Amino acid sequence: MEKEVDESKSISVTNKDDISGGKNDFYDGLNADKASLFLRKGEQFSFRLNNFDLLRLFAAFQVLMGHSLDYFGFSRIPLSVYLPGVPIFFVISGFLISASWERSPSLSQYIKNRVLRIYPALWFCLFLSLFVASLTYTFEVFNVEFFTWLVAQLTIGQFYNPEFFKGYGAGGLNGSLWTIPIELQFYLLIPIIYVIMRKCNWSNIILFSFVILFSVINYLRYYFQPVLGDILIFKLFSVTIIPYLNMFLFGVVLQKNMWFVERFLANKVLHWLMVYLVIVFATGYFGITNQGNAINPISAFFLSLLVISAAYSYVNKFGNVLKGNDISYGIYIYHMIAINFLLSINMFTPATNVVITILSVTVVAILSWKYLEQPMLSLKSDKMKWFKSSRV
């Protein structure tokens, strides 16, 4: 994780040149009236001063707690199901990865930065998972099936769960990693999105039309899950970016319209929280799903607004709480290692299992950040180091 640069270098929207990045103009797609209004406000609204580290940590713990409570036989924490971690990650990714692409000096450097963020900890997680599983579970490693699975885990097939691991723990070595290929596809799609949208002059109408289209696809994906869920083609479709592009693209929309973020979202998180809760209970009243990854498109839209609002509210109080330490990725990728191991040994009470999971995963995530992830991130392009939140 990159350290904070001096305050004198903080990015203010009062100066367009400070945030253009030289590659893709920050004001692409904004009309002159909106841009001039943005500049007239004269406020020191800093793109870089935000709560994204804290939000990612919240999302990671939401996933950890949800899985811990589910697998150890508890009910979910009230209201937490309405703030699902994975969709929160997706909208944050759209917002930050698009900004990261704009500030990358080249495609090769962009890819290098993304690889440095994802793969070192992911590979360590893989071998830690195998070691921990081997303590209580027997599996063959000298065969084609294991080699095929290993190659998938080391590259882009983390969703693949072979038969020989279905008897371990919750039924797989690390089921939460299914989102990693989705995230990698997001990374690859961003340059393509920018090529297409620049030809369309970054039309918000066109971009938002895609958000609506993929929102419908997302809804249909979960609507047909009970009927088609066991069909291979449907399973493969479910691990592509197509059903999840609505949240990601809306994150891109908001990043490309920072005037909207500053004017309508920044420092208004309590207002948007109230609006979101009203939407959640209203959709729930009509029997529309608004929990977990199957959150309906209407609730997902307002959740996205809430997330970005939270990122730019009370930043002076919370923006530096973590002191630049981003353990959210570690919390997310390591937590199923602990859960599966505790399920396999079946030695403790459910409550003890939850406590052990939280404590052990937090410790491993901190060590992973300090001794693996942070050193790897130091190899990123110097031109990117000023951008605090490019490490999604």
C-alpha positions as a printed NumPy array, in Angstrom:
array([[  0.   ,   0.   ,   0.   ],
       [  1.317,   3.349,  -0.939],
       [  1.923,   5.839,   1.826],
       [  0.298,   9.235,   1.93 ],
       [  2.084,  11.914,   0.056],
       [  2.378,  15.383,   1.448],
       [ -0.83 ,  17.372,   1.828],
       [  0.51 ,  19.967,  -0.597],
       [  0.278,  17.288,  -3.298],
       [ -3.345,  16.4  ,  -2.535],
       [ -5.604,  16.472,  -5.535],
       [ -8.178,  19.23 ,  -5.557],
       [-10.978,  19.427,  -8.072],
       [-10.467,  23.16 ,  -8.224],
       [ -7.632,  22.467, -10.655],
       [ -8.546,  20.339, -13.631],
       [ -4.946,  19.736, -14.659],
       [ -4.111,  18.182, -11.3  ],
       [ -6.387,  15.249, -11.921],
       [ -6.309,  14.699, -15.639],
       [ -3.499,  12.176, -15.386],
       [ -2.404,  13.172, -18.877],
       [ -3.995,  10.087, -20.459],
       [ -7.76 ,  10.333, -20.046],
       [ -9.188,  13.667, -19.09 ],
       [-10.986,  13.605, -15.746],
       [-13.618,  15.837, -17.276],
       [-14.366,  13.532, -20.212],
       [-18.116,  13.337, -20.598],
       [-18.903,  16.4  , -18.494],
       [-20.625,  19.268, -20.189],
       [-19.263,  22.783, -19.789],
       [-21.962,  23.919, -17.375],
       [-21.337,  21.062, -14.957],
       [-17.59 ,  21.517, -15.143],
       [-17.769,  25.245, -14.507],
       [-20.12 ,  24.685, -11.564],
       [-17.663,  22.153, -10.196],
       [-14.832,  24.658, -10.43 ],
       [-16.808,  27.606,  -9.073],
       [-17.457,  25.826,  -5.825],
       [-13.822,  26.387,  -4.888],
       [-13.792,  23.632,  -2.262],
       [-10.788,  21.451,  -1.501],
       [-12.551,  18.221,  -2.396],
       [ -9.761,  15.685,  -2.687],
       [-10.255,  12.603,  -4.843],
       [ -7.436,  10.933,  -2.924],
       [ -8.729,  11.704,   0.565],
       [-11.341,   9.025,   1.116],
       [-12.534,   6.124,   3.248],
       [-12.076,   3.333,   0.704],
       [ -9.623,   1.381,   2.863],
       [-12.141,   1.376,   5.691],
       [-15.011,   0.442,   3.379],
       [-13.083,  -2.466,   1.906],
       [-12.274,  -3.666,   5.405],
       [-15.963,  -3.453,   6.312],
       [-16.902,  -5.42 ,   3.176],
       [-14.269,  -8.078,   3.887],
       [-15.442,  -8.504,   7.481],
       [-19.039,  -8.664,   6.298],
       [-18.104, -11.648,   4.124],
       [-16.017, -13.218,   6.904],
       [-18.778, -12.833,   9.49 ],
       [-21.461, -14.016,   7.083],
       [-19.57 , -17.192,   6.237],
       [-18.536, -17.811,   9.857],
       [-22.075, -17.475,  11.164],
       [-23.53 , -19.568,   8.337],
       [-21.073, -22.449,   8.552],
       [-21.011, -22.576,  12.345],
       [-24.798, -22.569,  12.661],
       [-25.712, -19.01 ,  13.653],
       [-28.137, -16.519,  12.192],
       [-26.724, -13.52 ,  10.36 ],
       [-26.367, -10.19 ,  12.168],
       [-29.558,  -8.123,  11.633],
       [-29.253,  -5.568,   8.795],
       [-25.79 ,  -6.845,   7.783],
       [-27.386,  -8.904,   5.009],
       [-28.502,  -5.637,   3.43 ],
       [-24.885,  -4.431,   3.172],
       [-23.383,  -7.359,   1.224],
       [-19.615,  -7.373,   0.979],
       [-19.16 ,  -8.701,  -2.555],
       [-21.419,  -6.142,  -4.299],
       [-19.706,  -3.414,  -2.262],
       [-16.342,  -4.668,  -3.537],
       [-17.63 ,  -4.601,  -7.109],
       [-18.801,  -0.988,  -7.057],
       [-15.577,   0.126,  -5.346],
       [-13.609,  -1.746,  -8.013],
       [-15.447,   0.049, -10.8  ],
       [-14.763,   3.402,  -9.19 ],
       [-11.093,   2.855,  -8.355],
       [ -9.914,   0.608, -11.176],
       [-11.209,   3.052, -13.772],
       [ -9.294,   5.829, -12.009],
       [ -6.227,   3.575, -11.808],
       [ -6.387,   2.952, -15.562],
       [ -6.598,   6.675, -16.269],
       [ -3.449,   7.287, -14.267],
       [ -1.42 ,   4.361, -15.605],
       [  1.378,   5.442, -17.943],
       [  0.862,   2.392, -20.182],
       [ -1.147,  -0.791, -20.595],
       [  1.833,  -2.902, -19.556],
       [  2.291,  -0.905, -16.357],
       [ -1.425,  -1.127, -15.612],
       [ -1.29 ,  -4.925, -15.968],
       [  1.863,  -5.117, -13.843],
       [  0.211,  -3.091, -11.073],
       [ -2.858,  -5.301, -11.088],
       [ -0.778,  -8.496, -11.041],
       [  1.261,  -7.196,  -8.107],
       [ -1.926,  -6.476,  -6.197],
       [ -3.668,  -9.808,  -6.778],
       [ -1.276, -12.684,  -7.349],
       [  1.449, -12.689,  -4.658],
       [ -1.032, -12.987,  -1.77 ],
       [ -3.3  , -15.239,  -3.834],
       [ -0.485, -17.717,  -4.5  ],
       [  0.567, -17.682,  -0.854],
       [ -3.086, -18.272,   0.079],
       [ -3.193, -21.285,  -2.258],
       [ -0.206, -23.014,  -0.714],
       [ -1.283, -22.117,   2.819],
       [ -4.691, -23.637,   2.031],
       [ -3.081, -26.847,   0.782],
       [ -0.833, -27.093,   3.825],
       [ -3.66 , -26.523,   6.315],
       [ -5.982, -28.935,   4.486],
       [ -3.281, -31.624,   4.456],
       [ -3.258, -31.617,   8.263],
       [ -6.707, -33.19 ,   8.441],
       [ -7.643, -34.272,   4.912],
       [ -6.096, -36.685,   2.428],
       [ -5.87 , -35.9  ,  -1.281],
       [ -3.677, -37.078,  -4.142],
       [ -1.314, -34.57 ,  -5.74 ],
       [  0.458, -36.669,  -8.386],
       [ -2.292, -36.886, -10.968],
       [ -3.692, -34.942, -13.911],
       [ -6.795, -33.757, -12.05 ],
       [ -4.78 , -32.14 ,  -9.27 ],
       [ -2.349, -30.57 , -11.755],
       [ -5.241, -29.149, -13.783],
       [ -6.796, -27.705, -10.647],
       [ -3.445, -26.257,  -9.536],
       [ -2.916, -24.485, -12.865],
       [ -6.433, -23.05 , -12.62 ],
       [ -5.748, -21.739,  -9.117],
       [ -2.462, -20.158, -10.157],
       [ -4.006, -18.377, -13.136],
       [ -7.651, -17.381, -13.628],
       [ -9.717, -20.433, -12.647],
       [-10.08 , -20.005,  -8.901],
       [-13.8  , -20.838,  -9.164],
       [-12.989, -24.443, -10.12 ],
       [-13.847, -26.82 ,  -7.271],
       [-12.821, -30.42 ,  -8.071],
       [-14.497, -33.509,  -6.703],
       [-11.504, -34.471,  -4.569],
       [-11.957, -31.383,  -2.341],
       [-15.739, -31.596,  -1.93 ],
       [-15.361, -33.743,   1.172],
       [-13.252, -31.144,   2.949],
       [-14.644, -28.491,   5.308],
       [-17.512, -26.603,   3.725],
       [-17.141, -28.54 ,   0.478],
       [-14.174, -26.872,  -1.19 ],
       [-10.66 , -25.678,  -0.461],
       [-11.518, -21.967,  -0.633],
       [-14.93 , -21.22 ,  -2.078],
       [-14.742, -17.472,  -1.527],
       [-12.143, -17.151,  -4.305],
       [-14.823, -17.397,  -7.008],
       [-14.81 , -13.587,  -7.166],
       [-11.114, -13.392,  -8.108],
       [-11.703, -14.346, -11.788],
       [-14.541, -11.794, -11.839],
       [-12.169,  -9.119, -10.593],
       [ -9.516, -10.119, -13.131],
       [-12.091,  -9.86 , -15.911],
       [-12.978,  -6.384, -14.655],
       [ -9.321,  -5.417, -14.968],
       [ -9.151,  -6.658, -18.559],
       [-12.436,  -5.023, -19.508],
       [-11.578,  -1.509, -18.341],
       [ -9.263,  -0.628, -21.279],
       [-11.927,  -1.884, -23.693],
       [-14.611,   0.189, -21.966],
       [-12.435,   3.269, -22.331],
       [-11.839,   2.667, -26.054],
       [-15.567,   2.28 , -26.677],
       [-16.71 ,   5.148, -24.479],
       [-14.162,   7.619, -25.824],
       [-15.631,   6.98 , -29.273],
       [-19.012,   7.821, -27.726],
       [-17.599,  10.993, -26.13 ],
       [-18.221,   9.445, -22.705],
       [-21.957,   9.803, -23.053],
       [-23.536,   9.259, -19.65 ],
       [-26.724,   8.15 , -21.363],
       [-24.95 ,   5.332, -23.202],
       [-22.933,   4.297, -20.153],
       [-25.975,   4.283, -17.902],
       [-27.911,   2.321, -20.52 ],
       [-25.324,  -0.422, -20.126],
       [-25.777,  -0.255, -16.351],
       [-29.517,  -0.835, -16.815],
       [-28.957,  -3.658, -19.319],
       [-26.591,  -5.542, -17.03 ],
       [-28.846,  -4.878, -14.049],
       [-31.597,  -6.772, -15.864],
       [-29.147,  -9.595, -16.675],
       [-28.072,  -9.705, -13.018],
       [-31.69 ,  -9.981, -11.902],
       [-32.425, -12.765, -14.403],
       [-29.294, -14.658, -13.36 ],
       [-30.551, -14.982,  -9.775],
       [-34.179, -15.408, -10.836],
       [-33.296, -18.536, -12.846],
       [-30.73 , -19.836, -10.337],
       [-33.138, -22.332,  -8.671],
       [-34.05 , -23.871, -12.038],
       [-30.785, -23.684, -13.997],
       [-28.229, -23.677, -11.194],
       [-26.992, -27.232, -11.821],
       [-26.462, -26.793, -15.567],
       [-22.783, -26.441, -16.527],
       [-23.31 , -23.584, -18.998],
       [-25.24 , -21.629, -16.373],
       [-22.493, -22.288, -13.81 ],
       [-19.847, -21.004, -16.221],
       [-21.992, -17.976, -17.083],
       [-22.267, -17.222, -13.358],
       [-18.49 , -16.863, -13.007],
       [-18.165, -14.402, -15.888],
       [-18.4  , -10.666, -15.381],
       [-21.698, -10.408, -17.253],
       [-24.06 , -10.9  , -14.268],
       [-22.035,  -8.497, -12.105],
       [-21.226,  -5.687, -14.503],
       [-24.075,  -3.506, -13.251],
       [-22.344,  -2.656,  -9.963],
       [-18.914,  -2.348, -11.565],
       [-20.124,  -0.078, -14.378],
       [-22.041,   2.122, -11.977],
       [-18.797,   2.587, -10.066],
       [-17.215,   3.711, -13.346],
       [-20.124,   6.091, -13.993],
       [-19.661,   7.748, -10.619],
       [-15.887,   8.034, -11.03 ],
       [-16.362,   9.709, -14.405],
       [-18.827,  12.152, -12.846],
       [-17.004,  13.39 ,  -9.779],
       [-18.989,  16.609,  -9.898],
       [-22.008,  14.481,  -8.936],
       [-20.07 ,  12.758,  -6.153],
       [-18.957,  16.064,  -4.693],
       [-22.293,  17.813,  -5.008],
       [-24.758,  15.034,  -4.115],
       [-22.862,  12.271,  -2.287],
       [-19.921,  13.692,  -0.362],
       [-20.661,  14.28 ,   3.342],
       [-24.219,  12.993,   2.924],
       [-23.792,   9.37 ,   3.983],
       [-26.499,   9.488,   6.661],
       [-29.006,  10.825,   4.142],
       [-28.183,   8.079,   1.653],
       [-28.264,   5.449,   4.384],
       [-31.825,   6.452,   5.223],
       [-32.797,   6.424,   1.54 ],
       [-31.203,   2.999,   1.08 ],
       [-32.99 ,   1.514,   4.087],
       [-36.316,   2.82 ,   2.792],
       [-35.611,   1.193,  -0.594],
       [-34.595,  -2.081,   1.079],
       [-37.735,  -2.334,   3.172],
       [-39.963,  -1.176,   0.314],
       [-38.613,  -3.809,  -2.072],
       [-38.714,  -6.401,   0.7  ],
       [-42.378,  -5.586,   1.307],
       [-43.122,  -6.617,  -2.285],
       [-41.107,  -9.813,  -1.934],
       [-38.144,  -8.635,  -4.019],
       [-34.769, -10.062,  -2.983],
       [-32.525,  -7.428,  -1.446],
       [-29.992,  -9.487,   0.494],
       [-26.514, -10.802,  -0.248],
       [-25.12 , -11.207,  -3.738],
       [-28.651, -11.598,  -5.119],
       [-29.523,  -8.005,  -4.223],
       [-32.093,  -6.649,  -6.694],
       [-31.024,  -3.975,  -9.233],
       [-32.973,  -1.165,  -7.555],
       [-31.407,  -1.79 ,  -4.165],
       [-28.014,  -2.316,  -5.85 ],
       [-28.278,   1.118,  -7.471],
       [-28.892,   2.845,  -4.152],
       [-26.285,   0.696,  -2.402],
       [-23.739,   1.982,  -4.924],
       [-24.673,   5.568,  -4.133],
       [-24.417,   4.822,  -0.414],
       [-20.974,   3.238,  -0.778],
       [-19.453,   6.14 ,  -2.701],
       [-21.152,   8.602,  -0.357],
       [-19.567,   6.796,   2.595],
       [-16.191,   6.946,   0.84 ],
       [-16.349,  10.747,   0.793],
       [-18.091,  11.482,   4.088],
       [-16.321,  12.276,   7.361],
       [-12.977,  11.77 ,   5.652],
       [-11.174,  13.999,   8.136],
       [-12.26 ,  11.645,  10.926],
       [-11.971,   8.272,   9.224],
       [ -9.806,   8.719,   6.124],
       [ -6.576,   7.812,   7.9  ],
       [ -7.832,   5.504,  10.647],
       [ -6.002,   2.511,   9.196],
       [ -2.783,   4.509,   8.645],
       [ -2.405,   3.128,   5.144],
       [ -2.719,  -0.508,   6.197],
       [ -5.079,  -2.328,   3.852],
       [ -5.724,  -5.828,   5.229],
       [ -9.097,  -6.25 ,   3.516],
       [ -7.773,  -8.447,   0.716],
       [ -6.127, -10.744,   3.238],
       [ -9.283, -10.966,   5.339],
       [-11.225, -11.936,   2.243],
       [ -8.931, -14.569,   0.752],
       [ -7.732, -16.24 ,   3.98 ],
       [-10.932, -16.54 ,   6.006],
       [-12.179, -19.783,   4.444],
       [ -8.884, -21.471,   5.322],
       [ -9.705, -21.059,   9.017],
       [-13.389, -21.944,   8.61 ],
       [-12.66 , -25.13 ,   6.663],
       [ -9.994, -26.254,   9.117],
       [-12.26 , -25.703,  12.139],
       [-15.102, -27.544,  10.414],
       [-12.811, -30.46 ,   9.626],
       [-11.433, -30.897,  13.156],
       [-14.821, -30.298,  14.845],
       [-13.247, -29.697,  18.265],
       [-14.753, -26.459,  19.549],
       [-18.143, -24.915,  20.168],
       [-19.65 , -22.857,  17.347],
       [-19.078, -19.601,  19.253],
       [-15.438, -20.507,  19.872],
       [-15.011, -21.318,  16.197],
       [-16.273, -17.864,  15.223],
       [-13.875, -16.151,  17.64 ],
       [-10.918, -18.265,  16.498],
       [-11.749, -17.514,  12.87 ],
       [-11.902, -13.757,  13.41 ],
       [ -8.692, -13.59 ,  15.451],
       [ -6.597, -15.978,  13.357],
       [ -7.631, -14.505,  10.022],
       [ -6.975, -10.961,  11.227],
       [ -3.474, -11.912,  12.373],
       [ -2.666, -13.697,   9.113],
       [ -4.048, -10.771,   7.085],
       [ -1.892,  -8.283,   9.007],
       [  1.23 , -10.395,   8.509],
       [  0.375, -10.905,   4.839],
       [ -0.01 ,  -7.164,   4.355],
       [  3.193,  -6.243,   6.133],
       [  5.52 ,  -8.907,   4.769],
       [  4.019,  -9.77 ,   1.369],
       [  1.426,  -7.421,  -0.087],
       [  2.987,  -4.107,   0.913],
       [  6.486,  -5.056,  -0.342],
       [  4.974,  -6.218,  -3.643],
       [  3.028,  -2.975,  -4.016],
       [  6.244,  -1.017,  -3.561],
       [  7.243,  -2.362,  -6.99 ],
       [  4.401,  -0.48 ,  -8.659],
       [  5.079,   2.336, -11.08 ],
       [  6.353,   5.471,  -9.358],
       [  3.781,   7.442, -11.316],
       [  1.063,   5.506,  -9.551],
       [  2.345,   5.752,  -5.989],
       [  0.699,   9.065,  -5.284],
       [ -2.708,   7.508,  -5.902],
       [ -3.611,   6.126,  -2.504],
       [ -6.556,   4.022,  -3.616],
       [ -5.137,   2.353,  -6.711],
       [ -4.467,  -0.847,  -4.794],
       [ -7.926,  -2.347,  -5.166]])
